[in-house]
Amino acid sequence: MISPRTNHAAFTLKDGKVLIFGGFFDEKFSSSAELYDPLTNLWIKTSSMNVSRIDFATTMLTNGQVLVVGGFNPANEELSSAELYDSLTGMWENIENMNNKRTHFTASLLSDGKVLVAGGTVIVSETFQYTYLKSTELFDPSTGMWRHTGDMNIGRDMHKATVLKNSKVLVTGGSNTYAVDSSELYDPSTELWTNAGKMHDRRLSHTATLLADGKVLVVGGYNGMTLKSAELYDPSTASWTKTDSMNHQRYDHTATLLENGKVLVIGGGGYGYGASPSIAELYDPSTELWTEIEVLNMKQQRQQHTASILNNANVLMADNDHYVSFLNKTEFYDVPKEVSTEISKENTTLLKNSASKEATKYV
């Protein structure tokens, strides 16, 4: 990569390039953005966001534009601002602000093309206390307007939101002063939230991945200790069940659904401060078991990184902080061969001229 960064975001655009933007490096917030082209194996600069920000939420719209909202600016002020990246022009455009400032929240693309923004935190300036938001908003790309929708049952941040096959949105865990075990469902047809039961573990900074069978795999996280536990939510029974635990504790990791239906978990914080597991793991929904990928002992330990699926089923991993150093090197995971290959910023390793498809967002 051109610029080392952490706490950033990545999407694969419709033209096959991977867009990486925002984040944090060398005690500075970044507005910069860059593109990776798998056909040429080159990184190129694209225009910067209008606002430097971290802890924002982002999603790709059905028209291929990338929506970025909220977060902190370099003055540590919460933001309500929003902007769109157009891959056809390579430009960012300011759009209408959200109704609420928020950080550490989620943005989910609904089946009707609207975007649901949920939860987050703001700091009350008089007391410097966190307020955990239960408010949610909808962005309509056809009008460019935001409006309030139903409130969640509790305020939360550092949660995860997963769009189910029935078009409802499952929100899991997060923090409300402490990590929570609650989950709830948003129904776009009624714009109301209902309780979806308690998970078996309280957790924040976890992952929640929609599986091919419609279940949701929730993995890892933090609740005063780093977790390796995993559980499944079944929308057909509205129930939570435990599944096999990972071999390594981790939070702030990525969990990517592969074309073969397995889930690849990479990086994250581990046993102690700054300890990021370099061994990845695969979850097989057919056996409900985890397997360490010894040959994917990554060249770099990664946390708060991104992972994007390529057309040849490889997974592109980009940057982290690991609480020690910032990386400007990327690696990819070759799914059939289970091999991790490093791509230096000098672009010396080819990706077999593979184009990209829809990316897996960070988390």
Secondary structure by P-SEA (a helix, b strand, c coil): ccccccccccccccccbbbbbbbbcccccccccccccccccbbbbccccccccccbbbbbccccbbbbbbccccccccccccccccccccbbbbccccccccccbbbbbccccbbbbbbbbbbcccccccccccccccccccccbbbbccccccccccbbbbbccccbbbbcbbbccccccccccccccccbbbbccccccccccbbbbbccccbbbbbbbbccccccccccccccccccccccccccccccbbbbbccccbbbbcccccccccccccbbbbbbccccbbbbccccccccccccbbbbbccccbbbbbbbccccccccbbbbbbcccbbbbbbcccccccccccccccccccc
